[in-house]
Amino acid sequence: MSTTFSAETPSNPPGTDPELPQAKVVGLSQGQIVRKRFFDNTAAIISLVVFALICVLAFTSIGFAGIPGWWKYDHRQFTEQINGGAPTFVNIFNWGEHPFGQDRIGRDMFAMTMRGTQQSIIVMFLVGAIACVVGSVVGAAAGYFRGWVEAVLMRLTDVVIIIPIIVMAAVLGQIANRLVGEGIGVILLGIFLGLATWTSLARLVRGEFLSLREREFVDAARIAGASNNRIIFKHILPNAVGVIIVNTTLLMSTAILLETSLSYIGFGVQPPDTSLGLLVSQNQEAFQTRPWLFWWPGLFIVSICLCINFIGDGLRDAFDPRQKKFNAKKVKTKTVGS
C-alpha cells in the first residue's frame, strides 16, 4: 500500500536560532519512491523515449484505423522501382522517395516496415494486457484461498504449461487467420497468444500472495471485519503490483519475439497484410543482393525488444527495495579520500 511518512524536527535544534519557525521534513510515498528510482535509471528512460518515438512514427506515418498518415505510400501500393529499389535515405533531413528502399515488386519498404511495427506493437500490448489480467486473477485466487481452489487452478496452469508454447500459438494463429478481414486476424492472434502465455505470471503472483497473506496487516484487516475482496484488492494486490508490472513487461517482450517467430514460419500474420517477422521471412533470400530488405525489419524487432527489456529492468529496480544502484564515482572518491 502507498504510505506517507512524515517527521518533524525539534522545535529548537542545536545550533539554530530559536526564533526561526519550526522546520518540517516530509517523507516520500511509496509511489514517489518508485517514480524517483525509475527516473534515475538512465537506460530505462532512454528506452522509454525511443519506444515512444517508434510508436509515434509507426502509427502516424501510414495512418491507423482509417485515419490517414503523413507518408505518401501505403504497404500495399505498387510503384515503379527507383535505382533498383535501393534506399534513398541520405540523412534525417533528406529521406528521398523511398528511404528504406523497395521490394522486388515495387512496394515501399518504409510503409511495409511501419505496418509490420504496428502489428507487432498491437500484439505486444494485447498479450501483455490479457496475460496480466488472467495471470493475476488465477494467481491471486490460488494464493489467497488455498485448498481446492488452489488445486484446481494450479492443475489447470500445469496443463497449459506442458503444451509447447510455439505449437499452441501456431494452432491459435491458424484459427485467427481463418477470419476474413485485414486487421481482425492480428487482434485475435494477440488475444490467443495472451491466453497462452499467462501461466508464468500466475505462478509468480500465487507465490507472492502466499507470502503476503500471512503478514500482520492482513490479519489486522481480517480482525477488523474486511471482506475477502477488500483484503485482496485493497491490501494484498497493491503490495504485489511490482511483481505483476515487471513480469508483464517481460511477457510483452516475449510476445514480440513469439509473433515474429510465428509470422516467420507462416503461422502468424498472412499476406496481403504484413508484420516484421513476415518481412524477414519474405526477404531472407535477398540478404546477399539487397540486404536493406532484411535490415530494417530486423532493426525494428531488435529495437523494440531491447526497449521493452530495459524498461522492465528499470521497473524491477524501482519496485525492489533491495536493488541499490552502484555508483563507481562515489566508491572511487571514498577510496582516494581514505
HUNOR-V118729 format. One record per pair of residues at least 12 apart in sequence whose C-alpha atoms are under 10 Angstrom apart, sorted by the first residue. I is the first residue (numbers start at 1). J is the second residue. Records with the same first field share a line. If there is no record, write none. Layout:
# HUNOR-V118729
I: J  J
This chain:
# HUNOR-V118729
1: 29  30  31  234  235  236  237  238  239  240  241
2: 28  29  30  31  32  238  239
3: 27  28  29  30  31
4: 26  27  28  29  30  31  32
5: 25  26  27  28  29  30
6: 24  25  26  27  28  29
7: 23  24  25  26  27
8: 22  23  24  25  26
9: 22  23  24  25
10: 22  23  24
11: 23  24
30: 319
31: 318  319
33: 318  319  321
34: 242  314  315  316  317  318  319  320  321
35: 315  318  319
36: 318
37: 314  315  317  318  319  320  321  323  324  325
38: 311  313  314  315  316  317  318  319
39: 314  315  318
40: 314  318  325
41: 310  311  313  314  315  317  318  325
42: 310  314
43: 307  310  311  313  314
44: 307  308  309  310  311  312  313  314  315
45: 307  310  311  314
46: 307  310  311
47: 303  304  305  306  307  308  309  310  311  312  314
48: 307  308  310  311
49: 307
50: 303  304  307
51: 303  304  305  306  307  308  311
52: 307
54: 114  117  118  121  300  303  304
55: 114  117  118  121  304
56: 118
57: 69  70  114  117  118
58: 110  111  113  114  115  116  117  118  119  121
59: 114  115  117  118  121
60: 114
61: 73  74  110  111  114  115
62: 74  75  110  111  112  114  115  118
63: 111  114  115  118
64: 115  118
65: 183
71: 110  111
72: 97  108  111
73: 97  98  107  108  109  110  111  112
74: 107  108  109  110  111  112  114  115
75: 107  108  109  110  111  112  113  114  115  116  272  273  274
76: 106  107  108  111  112  115  271  272  273  274
77: 105  106  107  108  111  112
78: 102  103  105  106  107  108
79: 102  105  106  107  108
80: 102  105  106  107
81: 98  101  102  103  104  105  106  107  108
82: 97  98  101  102  106
83: 101  102
84: 101  102  103  104  106  290
85: 98  99  100  101  102  103  104  105  106  107  108  109  290  292  293
86: 98  99  100  101  102  103  290  291  292  293
87: 99  100  101  102  108  109  110  290  292  293
88: 100  101  102
89: 101
98: 110  111
99: 111
100: 112  113  292  293  295  296  297
101: 290  292  293  296
102: 290  292  293
103: 282  283  286  290  292  293
104: 283  286  290  293
109: 279  292  293  296  297
110: 293  296  297
112: 273  274  275  276  279  297
113: 274  275  276  279  293  296  297  298  300
114: 274  275  276  296  297  300
115: 273  274  275  276
116: 260  269  273  274  275  276  277  278  279  297  300  301
117: 256  274  275  276  277  297  300  301  304
118: 274  275  276
119: 183  186  187  190  256  259  269  273  274  275  276
120: 186  190  255  256  257  258  259  260  269  274  275  276  277  300  301  304
121: 190  252  253  255  256  304
122: 186  187  189  190  256
123: 186  187  188  189  190  191  192  193  194  252  255  256  258  259
124: 190  191  193  194  249  251  252  253  254  255  256  257  258  259
125: 190  191  194  248  249  251  252  253  255  256
126: 186  187  188  189  190  191  192  193  194  252  255
127: 187  189  190  191  192  193  194  195  196  197  198  248  251  252  253  254  255  256
128: 190  191  193  194  197  198  245  247  248  249  250  251  252  253  254  255
129: 190  191  194  198  248  249  251  252
130: 190  191  192  193  194  195  196  197  198  248
131: 191  193  194  195  196  197  198  199  200  201  202  247  248  251  252
132: 194  195  197  198  199  201  202  244  245  247  248  249  251  252
133: 194  195  198  201  202  244  248
134: 194  195  197  198  199  201  202
135: 157  194  195  197  198  199  200  201  202  203  204  205  206  244  248
136: 198  199  201  202  203  204  205  206  237  240  241  244
137: 201  202  205  206
138: 150  153  154  156  157  198  199  201  202  203  205  206
139: 153  154  157  198  199  200  201  202  203  204  205  206  207  208  209  210
140: 202  203  204  205  206  207  208  209  210  232  233  236  237  240
141: 153  202  205  206  209  232
142: 154  202  203  205  206  207  209  210
143: 202  203  204  205  206  207  208  209  210  211  212  213
144: 206  207  208  209  210  211  212  213  214  228  231  232  236
145: 209  210  213  228
146: 206  210
150: 206
153: 202
154: 199  202  203  206
156: 199
157: 198  199  200  202  203
158: 199  203
159: 199
160: 195  196  197  198  199
161: 196  197  198  199  200
163: 196
164: 196
165: 193  196  197  258
166: 193  196  258  259  261  262  267
167: 262  267
168: 192  193  196  197
169: 189  190  192  193  194  195  196  197  258  259  262  267  268
170: 189  193  258  259  261  262  263  265  266  267  268
171: 192  267  268
172: 188  189  190  191  192  193  195  196  267  268
173: 185  186  188  189  190  191  192  193  259  262  263  266  267  268  269  270
174: 189  262  266  267  268  269  270
175: 188  189  192  267
176: 188  189  190  191  192  267  268  269
177: 189  267  268  269  270
181: 273
182: 269  270  271  272  273  274
183: 269  273  274
185: 268  269  270  273
186: 259  268  269  270  273  274  275
189: 259  267  268  269
190: 255  259
193: 255  258  259
194: 251  252  255
197: 251  252  254  255
198: 248  251
200: 247  248  251
201: 243  244  245  246  247  248  251
202: 244
204: 240  243  244  247
205: 237  240  241  243  244  247
206: 240
208: 236  237  239  240  241  243  244
209: 232  236  237  239  240
211: 236
212: 235  236  237  239  240
213: 231  232  235  236
215: 236
217: 231  235  236
218: 231  232  235  236
219: 231
221: 234  235
239: 319
240: 319
241: 319
242: 315  316  317  318  319  320
243: 315  316  319  320
245: 312  315  316  319
246: 309  311  312  313  314  315  316  317  318  319
247: 312  313  315  316
248: 312
249: 308  309  310  311  312  313  315  316
250: 305  308  309  310  311  312  313
251: 308  309  312
252: 305  308  309  312
253: 304  305  306  307  308  309  312
254: 305  308  309
255: 305
256: 276  277  301  302  304  305  308
257: 276  277  301  302  304  305
258: 277
259: 275  276  277  278
260: 275  276  277  278  279  280  281  298  301
261: 276  277  278  280  281
262: 277  278
263: 275  276  277  278  279  280  281  282
264: 276  277  278  279  280  281  282  284
265: 277  278  281
266: 278  281
275: 297
276: 294  296  297  298  299  300  301
277: 297  298  301
278: 297
279: 293  294  296  297  298
280: 293  294  295  296  297  298  301
281: 294
282: 294
283: 295  297
